[in-house]
Amino acid sequence: MAKNIEIKAALDDVAFYLKKAGSLSDTDPEIIEQKDYFFNCSNGRLKLRFFSDHNGELIFYKRNNQPGPKACEYFITKTSEPGQLLKVLKKAHGIFGVVKKTRTLFLIGRCRVHIDQVKDLGNYLEFEVVLSEDEQMQVGKNEADLLMKQFNIKDEMLIDCAYVDLLKSKQ
């Protein structure tokens, strides 16, 4: 399984974080429209991400619900038929929830920085520090801590769960 260290934080001043990410990024930002279907899954999270009718990813991941930097292990498989896969997975597992978002992606070193506008939730920032197979989790946590300082992320801004959980809690 691939692994990374992640944080998620609620944002008030999106313009500040877009500017900060842009000043630190190695690349121009990429705007990505995403629709994630989460399926009932007892041993982790299973979601099908649509980028378009002919481009998607099936993602399985395990991550503890906790604020601050946390480890995540994941598998990603690309698909050119996300609609067909959705039909199969919906029949087999049932849909737990759906998340629609516009993601602005920046790359800072090996860290993926997402500034997400999530429908019916608001604006969020995510860091994903991608680790190599044999790398210790603490190395990634240290990088995430440094980025949190650079972005002025305070503990009270941190979110301990997935967007789908936040949406479910609003229902």
C-alpha positions as CSV (number, residue, x, y, z in Angstrom):
1,M,0.0,0.0,0.0
2,A,1.1,3.5,-0.7
3,K,1.2,5.9,2.3
4,N,1.2,9.5,3.2
5,I,0.7,11.9,6.1
6,E,-2.3,14.1,5.9
7,I,-4.0,17.1,7.6
8,K,-7.3,18.8,6.8
9,A,-8.2,22.2,8.0
10,A,-11.3,24.5,7.7
11,L,-10.5,27.8,6.0
12,D,-12.0,31.3,6.4
13,D,-9.7,33.4,4.2
14,V,-9.3,31.3,1.0
15,A,-7.5,34.1,-0.8
16,F,-4.7,34.1,1.8
17,Y,-4.1,30.3,1.5
18,L,-4.3,30.4,-2.3
19,K,-1.6,33.1,-2.3
20,K,0.5,31.3,0.3
21,A,0.4,28.0,-1.6
22,G,1.2,29.8,-4.9
23,S,4.3,31.4,-3.4
24,L,5.6,28.1,-2.1
25,S,4.6,25.8,-4.9
26,D,6.9,24.3,-7.5
27,T,4.2,24.3,-10.2
28,D,1.2,26.4,-11.3
29,P,-2.1,25.5,-9.6
30,E,-4.3,22.9,-11.3
31,I,-8.1,23.2,-10.9
32,I,-9.8,19.8,-10.7
33,E,-13.6,19.2,-10.5
34,Q,-14.3,16.0,-8.5
35,K,-17.3,14.0,-7.5
36,D,-16.6,11.2,-5.0
37,Y,-19.0,8.4,-4.3
38,F,-18.3,6.7,-1.0
39,F,-19.5,3.1,-0.5
40,N,-20.3,1.1,2.6
41,C,-17.0,-0.5,3.6
42,S,-16.3,-2.1,7.0
43,N,-12.5,-2.1,6.9
44,G,-11.6,1.3,5.6
45,R,-13.0,3.8,3.0
46,L,-13.9,2.9,-0.6
47,K,-14.6,5.7,-3.0
48,L,-15.0,6.2,-6.7
49,R,-13.8,9.6,-7.9
50,F,-15.2,11.0,-11.1
51,F,-13.1,13.5,-13.0
52,S,-15.3,13.1,-16.1
53,D,-17.5,10.5,-17.7
54,H,-14.4,8.7,-19.1
55,N,-11.9,9.4,-16.3
56,G,-12.0,8.2,-12.7
57,E,-10.2,6.5,-9.9
58,L,-11.2,3.8,-7.4
59,I,-9.6,4.6,-4.1
60,F,-9.4,2.4,-1.0
61,Y,-7.8,3.9,2.1
62,K,-7.4,3.5,5.8
63,R,-6.9,6.5,8.0
64,N,-7.7,7.2,11.7
65,N,-10.2,10.0,12.4
66,Q,-8.0,12.4,14.4
67,P,-7.0,16.1,14.1
68,G,-3.5,17.0,13.1
69,P,-1.0,15.0,10.9
70,K,-2.2,11.4,10.5
71,A,-1.0,8.4,8.6
72,C,-3.0,7.2,5.6
73,E,-2.5,4.0,3.6
74,Y,-4.1,3.7,0.2
75,F,-4.6,2.0,-3.1
76,I,-5.6,3.8,-6.3
77,T,-6.8,2.2,-9.6
78,K,-7.6,4.4,-12.6
79,T,-10.7,3.7,-14.7
80,S,-11.9,4.9,-18.1
81,E,-15.4,3.6,-17.2
82,P,-16.3,5.2,-13.9
83,G,-20.1,5.1,-14.7
84,Q,-20.1,1.3,-15.2
85,L,-18.0,0.8,-12.1
86,L,-20.4,3.0,-10.1
87,K,-23.3,0.7,-11.1
88,V,-21.4,-2.4,-9.9
89,L,-20.2,-0.9,-6.6
90,K,-23.5,0.6,-5.8
91,K,-25.2,-2.8,-6.3
92,A,-22.5,-4.6,-4.3
93,H,-22.0,-2.2,-1.4
94,G,-24.5,0.6,-1.5
95,I,-23.6,4.3,-1.4
96,F,-22.7,5.8,1.9
97,G,-22.4,9.4,0.6
98,V,-21.4,11.7,-2.2
99,V,-19.0,14.6,-2.1
100,K,-18.7,17.3,-4.8
101,K,-15.8,19.6,-4.8
102,T,-13.6,22.0,-6.8
103,R,-10.0,21.3,-5.9
104,T,-7.0,23.6,-6.5
105,L,-3.9,21.5,-6.4
106,F,-0.4,22.8,-5.7
107,L,2.8,20.8,-5.4
108,I,5.3,21.9,-2.7
109,G,8.2,19.4,-2.9
110,R,6.6,16.0,-2.5
111,C,3.5,17.4,-0.7
112,R,0.2,17.8,-2.5
113,V,-1.6,20.9,-1.2
114,H,-5.3,20.9,-1.9
115,I,-7.5,24.0,-1.4
116,D,-11.0,22.5,-1.7
117,Q,-14.3,24.2,-2.2
118,V,-16.7,21.5,-1.0
119,K,-20.4,21.8,-2.0
120,D,-22.6,22.3,1.1
121,L,-19.6,22.5,3.4
122,G,-17.3,25.3,2.6
123,N,-13.5,25.7,2.1
124,Y,-10.8,23.5,3.3
125,L,-7.1,22.9,3.0
126,E,-5.4,19.5,2.9
127,F,-1.8,18.5,2.9
128,E,-0.7,15.0,1.7
129,V,3.0,14.4,2.3
130,V,3.7,11.4,0.1
131,L,6.1,8.9,1.6
132,S,8.3,6.3,0.0
133,E,7.7,2.6,0.8
134,D,10.4,2.3,3.4
135,E,10.2,5.8,4.9
136,Q,9.2,6.3,8.5
137,M,5.9,8.1,9.2
138,Q,7.6,10.5,11.6
139,V,9.5,12.1,8.6
140,G,6.2,12.9,6.9
141,K,4.7,14.2,10.2
142,N,7.7,16.5,10.6
143,E,7.1,17.9,7.1
144,A,3.4,18.4,7.7
145,D,4.2,20.2,11.0
146,L,6.5,22.5,9.1
147,L,3.9,23.2,6.5
148,M,1.3,23.9,9.1
149,K,3.6,26.6,10.6
150,Q,4.3,28.1,7.1
151,F,0.5,28.2,6.4
152,N,-0.3,29.4,10.0
153,I,-2.7,26.4,10.6
154,K,-3.9,26.5,14.2
155,D,-5.1,23.4,16.1
156,E,-8.7,24.8,16.2
157,M,-8.8,24.8,12.4
158,L,-8.0,21.1,12.1
159,I,-10.7,18.6,11.0
160,D,-10.5,15.0,12.2
161,C,-12.7,13.2,9.6
162,A,-13.5,13.0,5.9
163,Y,-15.7,15.5,4.0
164,V,-18.4,12.7,3.7
165,D,-18.5,12.5,7.5
166,L,-19.0,16.2,7.8
167,L,-21.8,16.1,5.3
168,K,-23.4,13.2,7.1
169,S,-23.3,15.1,10.4
170,K,-25.2,18.0,8.8
171,Q,-28.1,15.7,7.8
